[in-house]
Amino acid sequence: MTGITGHTRVVAVIGDPVAHSRSPVIHNGWIADAGLDAVYVALRLTGADAAAHLAGLPDLGFIGANVTLPHKAAALASAAASTPAARAIGAANTLFLDDGVWTADNTDAAGLVAGLDLRAPDWREAGSATVVLGAGGAARAAVQGLHAAGAPSIRIVNRTLARAQAVSALCPGAAAFGWGDLAEALDGAGLVVNATSRGLSGGEPLDIDLAPTVPKSIVLDTVYTPLETAFLASARRQGRTALDGLDMLVGQAALSFQRWFGLAPDVEAGRARALETLR
Ligand code: NDP
């Protein structure tokens, strides 16, 4: 990259592993679009004391960072302030300076909702319930974001019931189900979100019978490698609207970009660039 000087503002995605991240392509594309003197790099953070390293980033001149696995909880702990979303989820994917204060946010939650609003704006009215599969970090973000955005009756389904119960505590009225009660959880659902890691390239595919959901239900897979998962292909075969995980990725990126630069980037351009890396 040319044009980098001592004045260039630096942002990073920090995780372990991190070399696979699509975030540099997305953010450097937007930086170029806006003609900013800035650069976005990927940094692998290994070893203990991640929170201390992340807390030191502003002293090194970083204006912000994205934080990915396994350091999202450390990112929250590293900050002097945090948003309600980050506190509710218990993890942060974005660090930024808010009036000079190192602040943690979680834009995964609102990013997922932004993608839904873009591709299926009537998602709230599609059915009488919302089903989130999984109870890990992505599921916590999905549940918090969907609840904050007014999703009807949230049901969390997870292989380990106790973890689903813990996530259900995030929002009043949410119900927890074990995988064996999936059909019951899907009854009347208008939106089904896969936030398990099942379906990732090389792993066990996810294929569920969507008959209990409403015929016009929307199915969203947070997994985006592969982009067209077996779960989405099956949903399409069952006549459902199928949405891939790339809009969530680009949605969270756009909200992070706004935190750092105060600009709303072009999400379709970001998606197109990320898509190139998946081909
Ligand atoms: P975690 O490891 O925290 O959680 C994994 C979840 O998947 C758990 O609920 C686990 O159940 C469940 N699970 C794993 N294997 C199986 C299986 N064989 N059958 C049923 N359930 C299973 O992962 P994350 O929450 O961090 O990530 C989950 C997914 O979300 C990832 O695949 C990632 O690609 C995606 N993601 C996408 C983002 C995007 O921007 N599109 C952003 C962040 C994540 P149990 O509790 O029983 O172990």
Residues whose N, C-alpha, C, O or C-beta is under 5 A from the ligand:
A	BS01	NDP	G134 A135 G136 G137 A138 A139 N158 R159 T160 R163 A195 T196 S197 R198 T222 V223 Y224 G245 M248 L249
